[in-house]
Amino acid sequence: MAEVVDESPHKVIVRKNHLGFGFNVRGQVNEGGTLRPIKGHLYAPMQYVSAVLENGPAKEGGLRLYDRILEINGESAEGLKHNVVVDMIRRSSNELVLTVISVSAEEAAHLDSSVAQASTLEPSERDMTEKRALPLSIPDTKELADDVSGEPYTAYNIFLSGRHVVSRRYSEFDQVMSKLRDRFPDFAFPRLPMKWPWKLNAQATDQRRRNLEEWLDQVCSYRAIGEDEVMMDFLKQGAAHKPPSKAAGPVAKKTVELRAILPDTRAVSIDVEQSSSCAFVFEAVCARAKLSTDAMPYFALFEVMEEGKFYRKIRRSEFPHRIYVTNHPAQTSSAVFLRRWLFTPAKELSLKQDEVAINFFFHQAKEDITKKRVSIEDSSQRQALQKLVEAGEKEQYLKAVRKLDRYCGVSFPHCACDARKTGHIVVTILKKGLIVEACDEEGVMQGQETVFDWSMVKTAQEDIEEESFVFKYERNGKEKWMRIYSQYYEYLLECVEKTQAEQQWTDETEKEARPPKKKAAAASSKPAAASSKPAAASSMPAPANNKPEPASNKPAVAEKAAEPAPSSTTSTENSAEAATDAKPRRKKKPVTNGEAASESSEAPATASEPALPIENKPKPKKKPKVKAPEPVKVAVEENPDDDGL
């Protein structure tokens, strides 16, 4: 018996789980469109369901393949472009109410054949309005030799998502341009940089590299061209140039001058290779800044974003020069900054004898307060801090700033979140936890704040497919998920992992700095008890004497922790100072509730990074068994054009 399909407008309720809503949508990329009749009624073009996850929430809710989406949570979706509809669905809470129009089995079969034939369209017949950014870049060049003549030439290294895929000479760019013009005769291609009959100098070569990168980015941003077989062959790894022949001789590695801005606004220049990683550049910058090896784990390299309002940490595997020439080609000053990479204010006390580090901490704290990254509501407190700046009292200034609520925190630019139907949120990562503040879509704060203590957070990870940061938390005995749609989702996760690593250092340091338990009385009672036994037993040495005298070390730590602090130091900072003076010991296998955090080589060599959440210290006699949390599952659609929801 054929399945009865309700082709009239009807509601479907989809309840989100850890898989999301479990369906994809496709449709027009422009707004508006011609009205079309459906069952005697006229409708504007609508987005339709292009895939439904088997056994997913959408399937269970009754959503069908090719359902046309008429309304989303009571709001009309007719005539809206694709990204607007996707954003409306993503802003939904855990329950999504859709008004849809299903299609008959015959029409569904027809649509199946239409989708299958879509890839056979001629290039000139494809939709040239749909754009999709590809992470293509040409960060550098290299000198190669022609296989036939042996003449040297310049090849431009093309990278996709940070990985080298192929190297092409200028003439090959010109050839692919001619082929694409034949396949897309009605498309207005941007012009290639001018061809010169003589060999270019270094400056002209670099300018051509930038122009070619801009051309490639503009052309491939049109999905029909970026996915065309001509462009795919051009970017294919198999067509990469061979290494230079012996006739050309060894190719010298190109070096560039890279400038880095220090926290005290001084600039240092270093000569590095174009392909130098962030780890190498960071060490070179620290050497020029005369930053000690003890202080290096508390600093990192950053790039400035959001028109100078936000700093993104550069990952150690990234290439600072490539970031500079790709993201900031028009800037005359460097896009690389050395800044504090620390969430625990008390850890600064371990470097109180390091003048360079203290100077950097001082200037960054002053900048954060000036630009209101750390807010001060009390005007008298602000005046007191200003007097300390004028007097040059850096340590006293830092001591006062460490008491401020969000010192050493990172606040991210406002972004969307699945927990809010309308508006955006601002996420702040602190030592104590994660703070979510409500704001409108322009970033104006609305006075609502939710604090997620790290003990509430069960796991956190990134979702590359949806470019989002996802974490699971527990409240009132119930576990829930929250998804944050931020372009800085990788940095969000890195900040969370950093806070957990610092908590591990603090736990181990406090354990070492804790005064030893009173075991002297128990140890002294053992020989007395042994004296009542036969002489053979009394001649055995006391068990405590066989150990490597742990008690002789611990009193020294305890004595150091008990030293009187200067009169201006609070009791809180005094205890923190004692804790940070002791070096934490490396744990071979840290016990955590969450997933293993990615290893950061910027952390001190004495610590290993745990995952969320911060676990309470286990009892000495019995360690609890830990069950790893389930990861966030992401449904992968074979068709990369669809937006998974």
N, C-alpha and C positions, 0 to 999 in steps of 0.2 A: 504493500500500500504506500503510495507516494506521501511524503511528508507535507503537511499543511503549513504554509508559510503566511504569516500575517503581514500583508503588504501595505497596510494602513499605518499611519504614524502611531507608534506605541513606545512606552517607556521601558528601559532596561536599567536595572540597578547593578553596578559593579562595585564590589567591596575589595579594596586593596589589601594585599598581603605582602610578604617579603619579596615576592616576584614582581611587584608593581601591580598594574591593572591587567596586564597580560594580553595586550592587543596593540596593533600598529595602525596608523592612518596614513592615507595618501590623498592627494587632490591638487587643485590648482594652486599656483604660487602667487597669482595676482588677485586683487580684490574685485568684487563685482562679477559681472558676466551676464549672459543672455538667459532669460527665464525659460524653463523647459517644463512641459506638462508631464506630470506623474499621476496616473489614475484620475485624470480629470482636473487636477489642480496644478497651478503654475508655481515652480520653485526656482530660486536662484541656485547656481552651482553649489554643491555640498561636498565636503570631505567624506571619504568612505573608508570602511574598515578593510585594510589590505591583508591582515594576518591576525589570527586568533590563536593564542598559546593553548595547546592541548592540556586539559585538566587545570587550566589557569582560572583566575577570578572572572575574566570576561566570558569564558566558555561556560562556567557554572552559572553566571548571571543571565545567560540566554542571548548574548551578542553573537551575531552571525557574520560570516565572511561577506563582504560587499554591502553591508548595512550602510545606508547613507545617514550621516549625522545631521539631524535637523536642529536639535537644541542640546545645550550642555548646562546642566544644573539650572534649567529654566531660562537660560539666555540663548537667543537665536544664534545659530552658527551658519545661516544661509549667506552665501556670497563672501564669506571670510576667507582670507588666504591661509595657506597651510600653517605657517609658524604661529599665527594668532590662535588657531584652533588647538594646536599642540600646547601652547602656553595656557590656555583656558583649562585643558584637561590636567596639566601638571599642577596647576594651582589648587586643584580639588583636594578635599580632605580624604579621609579613608573611604568615603562613600561617594561614588560618582553616579549621577542620574543622567542618562542619555535618552533623548527622544530620537528614535531612528525609524527609517523606512526600509524594510527588508525587500529583497528582490526575489523573484521566482526562481525555481530550479533551472528553467530554460535560460533566463537572463544571466544567471550565475555562470552557466556553462559557456554562454557567449562571452562574458567578461573574462573567463579563464583563457579562452582562445585569443582574446584581444591583448591580454597581458603577455601571453607567450609570443605574440607577433610584434610586440612593441620594440624589441631589440632588432628587428629586421627592417625598420624604417630607414630610409635614405637619410644621410646626414643633414641635407637641406630641409627635410621634413620634420626634424626634431624640434622640441621646444627649446628656444634659445633665451627664454626669460628666467629659467630656474638656475640659480647660482649656488655654488657650494665651495667653500674655501678649502684649499688643500695646503698643508704645511710644507710648501716647497721653498727652498732657499738656495742661493749660490754664494756661500760664505767666502770662498777662496778659489784660487786657480793653481795650476801646476804646469810645468814645462814638459812636453812630451816630444817624441821624434816620429816623423812620418815613416810608416813601414816600408815604403818604396824608396823615397828619395833620401830619407835620413835627416831631412831638414827639421829643425826644432820648431814647435809652434805652441801656442798657449791653449790649454784646455780648461774649461770652466766646470768646476765640481758641483754637481746638482745633488742636493740632499732632500730627502723626504722624511718628515717626522724625526729629524735629527740624525738620520742614517744616510750615508753616502750610497747613492744608487747608480750613478753613471757620470762620466766626464765627457763633455762635448765641446768641439771647437766652434768658432763663430760660423763657419761655412755650413755646419750641420743645422744650426739654428735657422739659417737662411733657407735651407732645403726644406725643413719641416714647415716653415711658414708658407712656402709655395704649395706644398701638398695640402695644407689645411685650407688655403684659399680656393683650391679646386673643389674641395669637398663641401665647403661652406661659402658659396659665392656671394650670398646676400649678407654676410656678416662683416661688420667693419672692424677689422683687426687693428690693434695698436701697432705703431711702426717699430721696427727693430732699430737699434742704434746704428748710426752710419758706418759704412765700411770704409776703411782707410787703406790706401795702396802701400803704405810704409809700416814698418814695425812700430808698435806703440810703446811708449815708455811706461814706467811703473804706475804713474798717476793716471794716465789715460786708460791703461788696462783695468785699473780698479774702477774707474768710472764706467767703462763698458760692462764690467761684471755687475755693477748695481743696476744698470739699465736693462741688461738681459734678465736679471732676477725680477725686476718690475714687470717686464714683458711676459715672462713665464707665469707669474702670479696672476696677472690680468687675464691671460688667455685661458688658463686652467680653472679659473674661478667659474667659468660657464660649464656646467656639468656635461652638456652634450659634447663639448670639445675635450674636456679633461678625460672623458671616458671613451673618446674615439680611438680606434685602433692605431691611427697614425701617431697620435700623441702617446699612447701606451707603448708603442714600439720605440719611440724616441726616449722614453724614460726607463726602458727595460734594462736591467742589469746585464743581461747577456750581450748587449751591444756596447758595453763599456770598452774604452780604449785599452790596449795592451800596455804593459810597462814600456818605458822608453828603451830603444835598442842600444846596443853598446856604442854605436856610432855617435849617439848624442852625448855620451858620457854621463857621469853622475849628475842628478838634478839637485840643485841646492834647495834646501827648505827655506821657505819665505818667513821672514820675521816681521813683526809689526810692533809698533809702539802702542802700548795700552796704558791708559791713565785710570787711576783709581782714586776716589775721594775718601779721605779718612774722616772719622767722626769729628775731628777738630777742624774740619773744612780744608785741611792741607791736601794737596794733590801730589801723588807720586807716580812716576812713569817707569814702566818696565818693558823690556824688549823680550817678547815671547813669540813662539811660532803661532801661525794662524789657527792651527788645530790643537793648541794647548788646552787641556781640560781645566775645569774650575779648580780642581784640587791642586794642580801645579801652579796656576795663577795665584791662588790664595796663599800658598806658601811663599811665593815670590813677593807678593804685596806685604805680607807680615814681616818678611826679612827687611824690606825697604822701610817699613814703619817702625822697625826695631821692637816688634812685639815678641815677648818671650814665648817659649814653647809651652809654659804652664798656662799662659793666657789665651793661647790660640784656640782651644776648644770652646771658648766663650764668645767667639767672633765668627763671622762668615761673610761671604760676598753677596751683595744684593743688586738688583736693578730697580730703578725708579719707575713707577707706573702711575696711572690715573692722574696725569698732569702734575706729577710731583707730590701727590698726596699719599701714596702707598708704596712700600718697598716689598718686593718679592724676592725671597731667597733663591739664589741660583744653586741648583743641585750640583753636586760634585761631578756628576757625569756630563754636565752641559759644558758648552764652550763659550766663554765670556766674549771673545772677539766676534764670534758668529752672532751672539745676541746683540752686540753693539751695532754691527753693520746691518742686521736684519730688522730689528725692532726700533732702532733709533738712528736711521741714516741721516736725518736732517739736523741732528744735534751736533753742536761743536764741542760741547763738554762731554766727558766720559759718562757712560751709563752704568758703570760698575762702582759700587760703594762698599766700603768695609764698615760693618755695623755690628752691634752687640747681638749675639744669638744665645739668649738666656731667658728663662722664665722664672727662675728662683732668685729673688733679690738678695737673699742672704749669701748666695754663692759668691757675690762680689767681694765679700769680706775676706775670702781666701786669697785675694790678690791685693790686699791693702798695702803691701810693701812694693807693689809693682807700679811705679810712677806712670809709665806709659799707659797701662791698662786703666788705671784710675782716671787719668786725663781723658781717655776715650769715653769711659762711662759717664764722666761729668758732662762732657760736651753733648753727648747724645741725650742725656736726661734733660739738659737745658733746652735742646731743640724740641724734644717731645712735649715739654711744657709750653714752650713758645707757640708751637703749632697745635696745641690743645689735643694732642694724642693722649696726654695724661691731664685730666681736668683738676683744677683747684677752685673750689667755690668760695673759700674763705679768703677775703682780700688781705687780711692781716698776715696770713700764712704766705701768700704770694709776695708781699712786701718783705717778709723775713727772708725768704729765699733769694730775693733780689739783692738784699744786703750781703748775703753770703757770697753771691756771685761777685759783687763789687769788691769784697774783701779778699777774694781769691781762696776762700775756705772750701776747697773741693770735697774733702772728706766729710765735713759737717753738712755740706749741701746734699751729698749723696745719702747721708744718714737720715736726713729729713725727708728726702724724696722716697726712700724705700718704704716709708709708712703710708704713702699714697695708695689708694685702692687698686689702681690698674697699672701700676709701674711694672715694667717688664712684660706687659701683655701685648698682644697683636690683635688689632681690630681690622676686619676685612671690609672691603667695599660692599655696599648693600646689594643683595641678590634675591632671587626667588627661592621659595621653600615650599615643599608639599604640605606643610602643616598650616599654611595660610591660603585661603581662597583668594584674597585680594591683598595687594601690598607686598612689600619686601621685608627682609630682615637684615640686621647687622650682627655678624658673629664675632665674638671676642674670645680668644684663647688665653687663659691665665693659668697660673700654677695650681689654683684651687679647683678649676673646672672650666666648663664651656658656657658662655653667656649668649643668649639669643634675645635681641631687642627688636621690637616691631617698628617699622617705618613705612612710609608710603613709597611709591615707585620712583619718586625723585630723591629718596634718601632722607626725608624730613622725619625725625624721630617722633614717635607717638606715645612715649612714656610707659610702654609695657615691656617687662623684662622677665625672662625665665632663666634660672640658673641650673645647670646640670653639673652637680658635683661629680668628680671622677669616679666616686664609688657607685654612682648611679649608672654610669656608662658601661655597658657590657662588651661591646666591640665597636670598632670603627674602621672604615676602609674606603677606598676610592672606587668609583664605578666609571671606567673609561668609556664604556659605550654611551652612557648618558651624561658624561662630563659632570659628575656630581660627587659630593662627599656624603657618605651614608654612615649613620651610627645607630646602634640599638641601645635603648636605655630602659631602666626599670623604675616604675613609680607606682606606689600603692599596690605592690605585689603583681603588677601587670607589666609585661614587656612590650615596647613599641619601637617602631623604626621612624627615623626622620631623615629626609633626603634634602640636601642643600645644593641648589644649582648655581655653582660659582665657577668662573673660569680659573680660579685659583684652587681648585679642589685638591690638586696634588700637594700644594703648599699647606693647605688645611690639615691634611693627614700628617704631613711632616711635623707640623707644630704639635699635634696631639702626641705623636711618638716621642718628641723631644721632652714634653712635660713628664711623660712616664719614665723616660730615662733619668731625668733629674730627680724624680721621686725615688728611683732605685738608688741613686747616689746618696740621697739624704738618708734613706733607711739604713744603708750600710754604714754611713758615717756616724749616725746616731748610735748604732749598735756598738761600734768600736769606742765611741766616746762615753758610753754609759759606764758608770762606776761598777767595778766587779762586785758580785754577790759575796756576802760574808761567809766564806767557807773555812776560815781559819779555825773556828771553834770546832767544827766537825772534824777537821783534819787532826787537831790536837787530841780529840777524844779517841781516835783510832789507836794510837800507840798505847794509850792507857788501857783500852780494852784488850789489846794484844798482850799486855804484860801479864794478864791473868791466865793466859794460855800457856802451854808448855814452852820450854826454852827454845825448841826448834822453831815454833811459830814466831816468838818474839825476836828472833834473829833476822826475820825477813824485813827488808826495807819498807818504809811506808809507801803506799801506792802513789801518793802525790809527788814523791821525789823522783818517780820515773818519768814524769811529764817535763816538757821543755820550759818549765817555769813561766806559765802564762801570767801568773799574778804579778811577776816583776815588771811586766810591760804595761799592764792595765792601770796600775796606780799612777804611772807617769802621765797617761792620757787624762785620767780623772783629775790629777793635780793641775794639769794645764787648763782643763775646763773650769777649775775652781779659782783661777787667777782673777783678782779684782780687775774690773774694767775701768777705763777712764771715766771721770765723773760725768761726762756728757753722753756716755753710751747707755742706752736703756738695757733692762734686763733681758728683753727679747733678743736684741742684737748680740748681747754678750753670749747667750747660749748658742745662737746661730754661728757666731764667730768661732766658738770652740768646736762646734760640729764640723765646720768647713775646714778647719786646720788639719783634721785627720783624713788620711787618704782612704777612700773606699777600696775594698778588695774585690777582685773580679769573681763573680759567681760562674761556675761552669755551666749550670743549667738553671736559669732563673725560672721560678714558678709563677705562671700567670693564668688568668682566666680567659684572656683574649687570644687573638692570633699573634703570631710572632711579628714583632715590629721589624721594619727594614733596618739593616745595620747602617749606622752613620759613622763614617770615619772621622767626622768632626767632633765626636764625643770623646771625652777623656779615655785613654787606653785602659783605665782601671774600672770601667763600667761597661755593662752590656745592657742594651735597651729592651725593656719588657714591653708587652702589649697591654692594652686596656683590659680590665680596669686596674687601679692601684689595689693590690691585694694586701689584706691585713697579714701581719707577720704570723707564720704558723707556730704552733706550740713546739717547744724543743723536742718532745718525745715522739710526736706523731704529726706527720705532714698530711694535710688533706689531699685527696685525689682531685685532680682538676680536669674538668671536661671542657674541651675546646668548643667555642660557640660555632653555630652554623654560619657559613659565609653567606653574604648577600648573593643570591642567584640572579643572574641577568640573562634574560631570554635573548638569544642571538638570532636575528632574522637573516635568512639567506640573502634577501634583497637589501643592499646597503642604503637604498633610498629612503626606506621607511623610518619613522621615528618611533622607537619602542616606548611604550607607556606603561 
